[in-house]
Amino acid sequence: MKLFRRFFCVLGLVSLALLAACDVPFTKEDPVVVSVGDAKLRESDIRRVAPEWDSWGDREKLTFLEHWIDEETIYQEAVANGVLKDETLQAQIQRTERKMTVDHFLQSFADTMMVGDAEKLDYYQAHQELFLRGQTMVTGALLYFKDWQSADLYYKGHKKLVYDSLPAEHYLVKRMEVFDSATVTPDSCMIPSIKDVELGKLSVMKVCGGALKMAVVVSRLDSADVLPYAEVAEDVAERAWVEHQKAVLSNLKKEWKKARPIFSQMNVFSEKDK
């Protein structure tokens, strides 16, 4: 109830203010929602500042309107007391306006910039140090045997092979555990280091954890390997766009400078600062 009393109170004050202001136009297209003195807050103003207005509840809408009324009232009071004549404030306003104008102008160029596929690929190839894998990954298998005789026979028949794919099933192998893209060793006894293990070679048989095993690593992607373009295409596109933007704006600034006389008075600096 308090909320609605506040709401109707504000609306009442607003209505009186609007009725008192004879020059306030009431239009269906863009009605005035609130006014303070000659300042008017139209529906279009609200939607521009608060695009989520329609999803708000009464409390949020009321808070927004009260805040605008308070701020506008104080602003008008400040202007009436000559605050805008303050030189420090004027300098701050000019600096803010200058920066906002520059930012808006440059953003208008950035919004229209497009980066083609060829330029993205060129960026990827020229900056591959940005797209390293970051982790060593190995793929291979652990082979289990039921006894030394089976393991010895298997090792003698396969020790000279160089594996570039996983071993095929074999009657001498009791069980095979495959590890794919492992970033840590799948068995510290059989493979102490995934970075130092010999690639494609079957290890000698060893009893680890109570089981007779062999190990083979069939592929390794080192941390320094460059990720495929397809995996980093989105990142490449973003980075290439930033680089493209810098280059274009740099050239534009040079052109704009050439079109204007620019004078620099260097003796404004002290000898110590030169």
C-alpha positions in Angstrom: 0.0 0.0 0.0 2.8 2.4 0.8 4.3 1.8 -2.6 1.1 2.7 -4.4 0.5 5.7 -2.2 4.0 7.0 -3.2 3.3 6.1 -6.8 0.0 8.0 -6.9 1.5 10.9 -4.9 4.3 11.3 -7.5 1.8 10.9 -10.4 -0.4 13.5 -8.7 2.5 16.0 -8.4 3.4 15.3 -12.0 -0.1 15.8 -13.2 -0.3 19.2 -11.4 3.0 20.2 -12.8 1.8 19.3 -16.3 -1.5 21.1 -15.9 0.3 24.2 -14.6 2.6 24.3 -17.6 0.4 25.5 -20.4 3.1 25.1 -23.0 3.5 21.3 -22.4 2.3 19.4 -25.5 0.3 16.2 -24.8 0.8 13.9 -27.8 -0.1 10.3 -28.1 3.0 9.6 -30.1 5.5 10.6 -27.5 3.8 11.7 -24.3 5.5 13.7 -21.5 5.7 11.3 -18.5 7.3 13.7 -16.0 8.2 17.4 -16.0 10.0 19.7 -13.6 9.7 23.3 -14.6 10.4 23.6 -18.3 12.3 20.2 -18.4 10.2 17.3 -19.8 10.9 13.6 -19.6 9.2 12.0 -22.6 8.4 8.3 -23.1 11.1 8.2 -25.8 13.6 9.6 -23.4 12.8 6.9 -20.9 13.1 4.1 -23.4 16.4 5.4 -24.7 17.9 5.6 -21.2 16.1 2.5 -19.8 15.3 0.1 -22.7 14.2 -2.5 -20.1 11.4 -0.2 -18.9 8.6 -2.5 -20.0 10.0 -5.4 -17.9 10.2 -3.3 -14.8 7.6 -3.5 -12.0 5.9 -0.5 -10.4 8.5 -0.1 -7.7 11.4 0.1 -10.2 9.5 2.5 -12.5 8.6 4.7 -9.5 12.2 4.7 -8.3 13.5 5.7 -11.7 11.0 8.6 -12.0 11.7 9.8 -8.5 15.4 9.8 -9.2 14.9 11.8 -12.4 12.7 14.3 -10.6 15.3 14.7 -7.7 18.2 15.0 -10.1 16.5 17.5 -12.4 15.3 19.6 -9.4 18.8 19.8 -8.0 20.2 20.6 -11.5 17.8 23.5 -12.0 18.7 24.8 -8.5 22.4 24.5 -9.3 21.9 26.4 -12.6 19.9 29.1 -10.9 22.8 29.6 -8.4 25.3 30.1 -11.3 27.1 26.8 -11.0 27.6 26.6 -14.7 29.6 29.8 -14.7 32.3 28.1 -12.6 35.5 27.9 -14.7 36.7 24.6 -13.2 33.3 23.0 -14.0 33.3 24.4 -17.5 36.8 23.0 -18.2 35.6 19.5 -16.9 32.5 19.7 -19.1 34.6 20.6 -22.2 37.1 17.8 -21.5 34.3 15.3 -21.1 32.5 16.5 -24.2 35.7 16.4 -26.2 36.5 12.8 -25.2 32.9 11.6 -25.8 33.0 13.3 -29.3 36.3 11.7 -30.2 35.3 8.2 -28.9 31.9 8.3 -30.7 33.6 9.5 -34.0 36.2 6.7 -33.9 33.7 4.1 -32.9 31.6 5.0 -36.0 34.6 3.9 -38.1 35.3 0.7 -36.0 31.7 -0.4 -36.3 32.0 -0.6 -40.1 35.3 -2.4 -40.2 35.3 -5.9 -41.6 38.2 -8.5 -41.6 38.3 -10.9 -44.5 39.1 -14.6 -44.2 42.5 -14.1 -45.9 43.5 -11.4 -43.4 42.5 -13.6 -40.5 44.6 -16.5 -41.8 47.5 -14.1 -42.4 47.2 -13.0 -38.8 47.1 -16.6 -37.5 50.2 -17.5 -39.5 52.1 -14.4 -38.4 51.2 -14.8 -34.7 51.3 -18.5 -34.0 53.0 -17.9 -30.7 49.6 -16.7 -29.4 47.9 -19.9 -30.2 50.1 -22.6 -28.6 48.5 -25.7 -27.1 49.8 -24.9 -23.7 49.8 -28.5 -22.5 51.5 -31.7 -23.7 49.0 -34.3 -24.7 49.7 -38.0 -25.4 47.7 -40.9 -26.9 48.6 -44.5 -26.4 47.9 -47.7 -24.5 48.9 -49.8 -21.6 49.1 -53.5 -22.4 48.5 -56.1 -19.6 49.8 -59.7 -19.7 48.9 -62.8 -17.7 52.4 -64.1 -17.4 56.1 -63.4 -18.3 56.0 -66.0 -21.1 53.1 -64.2 -22.9 54.8 -60.8 -22.4 58.1 -62.1 -23.7 56.7 -63.6 -26.8 54.7 -60.4 -27.6 57.7 -58.1 -27.0 60.0 -60.1 -29.2 57.5 -59.9 -32.1 56.7 -56.2 -31.7 59.7 -54.5 -30.2 61.1 -53.3 -33.6 57.8 -51.8 -34.7 57.2 -48.1 -34.7 53.6 -47.4 -33.8 51.7 -44.5 -35.3 48.3 -45.9 -34.2 47.0 -48.0 -31.3 48.1 -51.6 -31.2 45.6 -54.2 -32.6 44.1 -56.7 -30.3 46.3 -59.8 -29.8 45.8 -63.2 -28.2 48.8 -62.7 -26.0 47.5 -59.4 -24.6 45.2 -60.0 -21.6 43.8 -56.5 -21.6 44.5 -53.1 -23.2 43.8 -49.7 -21.6 43.7 -46.8 -24.1 44.5 -43.2 -23.0 43.6 -40.4 -25.4 44.8 -36.8 -25.2 46.1 -37.4 -21.7 47.8 -34.3 -20.2 49.3 -36.2 -17.3 50.9 -39.6 -17.3 48.3 -42.4 -17.2 50.8 -44.6 -15.3 53.8 -43.1 -13.6 55.5 -46.4 -13.3 55.4 -47.3 -17.0 55.6 -43.7 -18.3 57.4 -41.4 -15.8 57.2 -38.4 -18.1 54.9 -37.9 -21.1 57.4 -35.3 -22.5 60.4 -37.7 -22.4 58.8 -41.0 -23.4 60.0 -42.4 -26.7 57.3 -42.0 -29.2 56.0 -45.0 -31.1 58.2 -47.6 -29.3 56.9 -50.4 -27.1 58.4 -50.2 -23.6 60.0 -53.2 -22.0 57.8 -55.3 -19.8 57.6 -54.3 -16.1 55.6 -55.3 -13.1 53.8 -52.2 -11.8 51.0 -52.1 -9.3 51.0 -55.9 -9.2 50.4 -56.3 -12.9 52.7 -57.2 -15.8 52.5 -54.4 -18.3 54.0 -52.7 -21.4 53.2 -49.2 -22.6 53.3 -47.4 -26.0 52.7 -43.7 -26.8 51.5 -43.4 -30.4 51.1 -39.7 -30.7 52.1 -36.6 -28.8 51.2 -33.0 -29.1 53.7 -30.8 -27.3 52.8 -27.7 -25.4 54.7 -25.7 -28.0 52.5 -27.1 -30.8 50.3 -24.6 -32.5 46.6 -25.2 -32.2 44.8 -25.9 -35.5 43.2 -22.8 -37.1 39.7 -24.3 -36.8 40.1 -24.6 -33.0 41.1 -20.9 -32.6 39.2 -19.3 -35.4 37.0 -17.2 -33.1 40.0 -15.9 -31.1 41.9 -15.2 -34.4 39.0 -13.2 -35.8 38.8 -11.1 -32.6 42.5 -10.4 -32.5 42.7 -9.8 -36.2 39.9 -7.3 -36.0 41.6 -5.4 -33.2 44.9 -5.3 -35.2 43.0 -4.2 -38.3 41.3 -1.4 -36.4 44.6 -0.1 -35.0 46.1 0.0 -38.5 43.1 1.7 -40.1 42.8 4.3 -37.4 46.5 5.0 -37.4 46.4 5.7 -41.2 43.3 7.9 -40.8 44.9 9.9 -38.0 48.0 10.5 -40.3 45.7 11.7 -43.2 43.7 14.0 -40.9 46.9 15.5 -39.5 48.3 16.1 -43.0 45.1 18.0 -43.9 45.7 20.5 -41.1 48.5 22.9 -40.2 50.1 21.7 -36.9 52.5 23.8 -34.9 54.4 22.7 -31.9 56.2 25.1 -29.5 58.9 22.9 -27.9 60.5 25.5 -25.7 57.5 25.4 -23.3 59.4 22.5 -21.6 62.3 23.2 -19.3 65.8 22.1 -20.1 65.6 19.6 -17.4 62.6 17.9 -18.9 64.0 17.8 -22.5 
